[in-house]
């Protein structure tokens, strides 16, 4: 995967998000920028990281929101309307510990059976890192600030608030592992 899938991913995400959800599109562009910056730790999977970063929130698009759970809606759209690569679809479906939020929404079995977790820890962690170090407007942030921002936006007792509190230790762990992998790269 390389430039062609990146271009396709950008076209799909822009078509679905830029007009309908401009702030979500700004976040998406920032997440894709982070992916380009950390892609060297992934070797041949750098294109897959960039594509999944670009498409991770496509399920927020109003026309795609069948269940209202964006990882599941986005993955189904990519699989059913685009016949996208299975690894890409599974990354989108499970990004940023989506199984924990699926559990809060009563969709865990549906997500897990339809889109099994990808057993590629560094790739999965890298997508978490990119998502959770990018603000809603596409800027840089720390994972701690991002979790606090999400809690502030949704509230502690919301589905998303409960999920993000449960996921926070996992998020911080993933971000730490990617930061360690980046630090180990030759300069």
Secondary structure, DSSP 8 states (H G I E B T S, - for coil): --HHHHHHHHHHHHHHHTTT-HHHHHHHHHHHHHHHHHGGGGGGGHHHHHHHHHHTTGGGSGGG-SSS-HHHHHHHHHHHHH---HHHHHHHHHTTTHHHHHHHTT-HHHHHHHS---S-HHHHHHHHHHHHTB-TTS-B--HHHHHHHHHHHH-TTSHHHHHHHHHHHHHHHHHHHHHHHHHTS--
